[in-house]
Amino acid sequence: MPSFERFAGLYGITDSTLMPDDKTLLAKVETALKGGMAILQYRDKSTENEKRLHQARLLKELCHNYQVPLIINDDVALAAACGADGVHLGADDETVSDARALLGDSAIIGISCYGSLERALVMQSRGADYVAFGACFPSPTKPEAAVDVKPGLLAKACQTLSVPIVAIGGITLDNAPDIISQGVNMVAVISDLFSADNIEAQAHQYSQLFHPS
C-alpha cells in the first residue's frame, strides 16, 4: 500500500466546465499546486478519449514536477495509458482487484463509499488505499447528488477504518474545519478551489487547516 503520510490535506478535483481547455486546466492546476494541494484527481466525463489522454499526460507531468500524485476518475484504462499514480472508482466501475491487476501494487486505488461505512469496510478489506464519503453538503458540481453523509458518520469512520478517509461534496473553507475536526485525512474540493479568484491563496488556506504554520 502506498504511504499516505504526505497525502493529508487538500485533494483537488478538476472540472471540465471550470477548465474548458488545456491552457486553463494547466494554469489553474499549477496555481493550486503552488498553494499546497496534496493530490489531484482528473475528472472528465466526456467521451473525447484523445483529449482526455492528452490532458491526463500533461497533468501527470505537471503534478510530478511538484511531487504530487495524479489520480484518474473512473477510468482504469486511462490511468494505465497516461501513467497516472492511481484511479478513483465509484459504484459502477471496475473492482479494486481488476484495477490492481492492471495498474500494479504501487497504484493508489480510491473508492467512493457515499454514506456507507459498511461499504467502506468491505472496500478496505478488498485492498482499497483510501475511501471517500460524500456528499457532505449540497454540491454545485453535482446538484443531483444526495447528501449521504449523516451526522457522526465521519467521526465513526475515522475510529473504525485503518485506510485514509476523504470527505467530498459541497466543502468550502467555511465548513471544512468542522469536517477536518472529525479526523478525516483529506477534503476533496472542486468549485470552492477552482472557481476562486485567487486559487493559490485558496489552496494555501485549505492546506493550513491541516498543517498550521
N, C-alpha and C positions, 0 to 999 in steps of 0.2 A: 504494500500500500504506500502511496506517495506520502511524504512528510507534509503536514498541513500547518506546521508551526508558523510559516510566513504567510499563510493564507487568511489569517484573521483580519477582517477589515471590510473594505468596500468591494463588492462584486458587481461590476458594471455589465450591463446587457445592452447590446446595440439595438437600434430601431430603424428600419428602412425608411420610415416616414420622416423621422428627425434627421436622418443621414442618407439622403437620396442618391448620392453619387460618391465615387471614390475619394475625391478631394475632401468633401465634408466629413465623410466617415473617418478618414485618417486624421484629419485635423482635430476633430472632437475627441477621438480616442487618445491621441497623443497628449492633449491638454489634461485629460483625466489621469493618464499615466503620470504626468508631471506632478499632479496633485496627490498622488499616492494610491491610486486604485490598485488593489491587490490581485485581482483576477478579472478577466474579460470573457464574456460569452458572446459569440457571434450568432445573432438570431435574424434569419431572413427566411420567411415562409414562402417566398416566390418559387416558381419553377424555372427560373433563369439559371440553369446549372453552371454555365460558363462564367457568368458574372459572379456567382456565389463562390466558385472555386478561386477565381482571380482575387476577390476581396479577402477571402479567408487566408490565402497565401500572403497577401500584403499585411494583413493584421498579425499573422504569426511572426513575420519578420519584425514588425514594429514592437509587438509585445515582448519578444525575446530581447530586443535592444534594452528594454527596461527590466529584464529578468522577471517578467510577469507571464503566467500561463494563459494560453488561449484555449477556451472550451467551445465546442461547436454544439449548437442547439439541435437536438432531434435527428441528426444525420451522421450515422457512424461511418458511412462510406465517404462523406465529405471530410470528416475528421481524419480518416486514413489518408485520403488523397492529398490533403494540404499539410499533413504532418503536424496537426494540432496536438496539444497536450492531453486532450480528452474530449468527452462528449457528455451532454446533459440530456437525459431521456425522460419522457413523460409516460402517461398511462398506456398509450397505444404504440409505443416504439419498441425497438428490439430489446431483448432481455439483457441483463447485466452480463451473463455468460457469453452471449453472442458478441456483444461489444468487446468484451475482454479478449475473446478469441481473435478478433480482427485487429484490435489496437495494441494488445500486449499487456504484460503485467504492470508496466510503469505508467499506463494511461490513467488519467483521472476520470472516473465514471460517477456522475451525479444523477440523482433520481428525484423527480417530483413526487412528493407524498401528500400534497394538498393539505387536508386537515386530519390525516390518519396516522396516528402513532403506530397502529398495528402494521400498516403498510411499510412504515419506516423500519420497524423491527425486522420484517421479512426481507426488505432490500438490504439492510445491513448484513443479515445472515447470508445473503447471496453474493456479497462482495462489493456492494456499493462503497465508494470512497467518501461520499457525503450525501446528505439528504436535504431537500428543500421543502419548507412548509409555506403554503400560501393559498389564497391571498390573505394577507394580514388586514388589509384595508381595501376599500374600493380603489380600483386602479384605472387611471386614464388610458393606459396602454391596452388593457383588456377589460373594458367596461362590463362585458358579459360574465366575467369570472366571479364565481361565488366567493364570499368572504368566509372561507372554510376554517380559518384559524380561530378557535374559540378561546376565551379567557382561560389561562392556565396551561394551555397545550404546550407552548414553547418551553416554559419552565419545566414541565414534566418530561418533555422530550430530552431536554438538556441533562436531566438527572438520570434518564433511563438509557440513552444511547451512548455508544462509545465513538461513533463517527462524527465528524464536524457537521454542524447544522447551519443552514442558510434560511433566512426569512425573506420573503418576497411578497410583493403586491401592495402598491399604494404607499410605499415607505417614503418618508420625507425627513428632512432634518428636524422637523418638529416632533414627529412620533418615533424616530429611530432610537432616541435614548431609552425609552421605555422598553422597546423590543430588545435592545442590547443588554439591558439590565437583567433580562431573564436568562442570559447565558449563551445566546447564540454566538457562533463564530464569525458569521458574515451577514451583511444585509445586501440584498440584491436590489439595484436601483436602475431604472430606465429614465423615466421622464424627469424626475427631480434632479437627475445628474445631467443628462444630455440636452435638456431644454433650458438649462441655467444660463444666465447672461455671462457668468464667468465660471466655466466648467472646472478649471484648475482650482479655483478657490473653493468651489462646492465640493470637489473630491477631497480637498485638504480638510475641510470641516468634517466630512464623514470619517476620514481616516483618524482625525483627532479624537473622535468618540471612542475609538478602540485603543489608540496609542497617544494619550495626552502627553504633551511636551512639558 
